[in-house]
């Protein structure tokens, strides 16, 4: 029987024979029954009782839960979102390969593409995802191995058309869906090959699990696993357990956070100190219609720009007590950061300008506090304008 996504979040990853509370397999290695058994496990794909870098039962249940939520054949967990991104790129690209990437990717992803990828001879072409046909036009036949997109993007929350992206044939299409989570959108339903998340964020949801995860066709995930075992960005069973706990409450958390975020975005939009507000389900968002079409909710992130430069931002941050200055998002606590001096620090000025990461840009991760309390603190902190 088909269930609603809220129900799927509670049932995902269970096979019917497990206890309701997932067991923690806190071991790095299992003993085998002799030479032949060890050899069999060593040469098996994702052997469950061999060595922790290959597989772990707790991690496997987290992977199965994500695959269920994404409607995927398989999934693989990593020690972080960047571990997942790096493994995808290095598993499918060689020296001389080409990647088409949107120009508004997360700062860490851009730093990886501009640093290690360039050094290894992997070329990257950046495109504006809001321009129809931009990804297809940049493909180099015989060279382009991957198309990398992120929707909504971090931190300006621009939207990529998943149906258009999924129609592209040839290179593998990869979507970073961290900000949306599987409860808001499912890129694989649009024909995307691989979807990835920094599960550290909304999926984990409590700021206590460092995780990445990729879901898609079994053959692609198996190929990714073959490289990932060598790369070693292994997910901890402790973090996978916390990630599973986060999945069980994701629907209710995301529903509350999205409702609060929209309310806060509407208030900020009217504040005289604020020059612009970005939120996918805000009617003033330039891609509002597309966001409403492919996202079940607007998510927990609100970005906005204020007048007054760095001094005004510093003064605002110094007044905050309920809202914490921190660089993650998706957790129970409301967090705020200044991307130019934190998440996107060190990127070239021309790239920051293209991405719209300005001096006045602020990213707010809306938590589970009452929205009126968050609004009261923000408006008070902005009152100096």
PyMOL commands that set and color helices and strands:
alter all, ss='L'
color gray80, all
select helices_A, chain A and resi 5-11+35-42+57-70+81-92+107-119+134-137+162-166+187-190+218-231+237-269+288-294+309-319+339-341+349-355+371-381
alter helices_A, ss='H'
color red, helices_A
select strands_A, chain A and resi 74-78+98-102+123-127+144-150+172-176+194-197+212-216+274-278+301-306+324-325+335-337+361-365
alter strands_A, ss='S'
color yellow, strands_A
deselect
rebuild
show_as cartoon
